[in-house]
Amino acid sequence: MRIICSIAAMALAAIVLPAVLWGSGPRSIEDTRFKALHAMIKRQPGESRWMEIDWFPSIWEARQKAAEQGKPLFLMAGSGGAPAAGC
């Protein structure tokens, strides 16, 4: 995911930075180039497998489901609060 974000940031910088530095307006790019860049920065299949998991925001619900299925719990937390996305 970090690589995709870096590529997106570089693509944005390549388009916006010259306009800011040299005072010219934004340059248009042809449709084929845009489509290629867009395809490169979109999330690819299988890239974020953790988003395919049914996460439970409630520990109580997760514990009940785990006990029902005889499975362990996996807890995920970030520093400073709840993790981003659908956890």
Buried (B, 14 or more C-beta within 10 A) or exposed (E): EEEBEEEBEEBEEEBEEEEEEEEEEEEEEEEEEEEEBEEEBEEEEEEEEEEEEEEBEEEEEBEEBBEEEEEEEEEEEEEEEEEEEEB
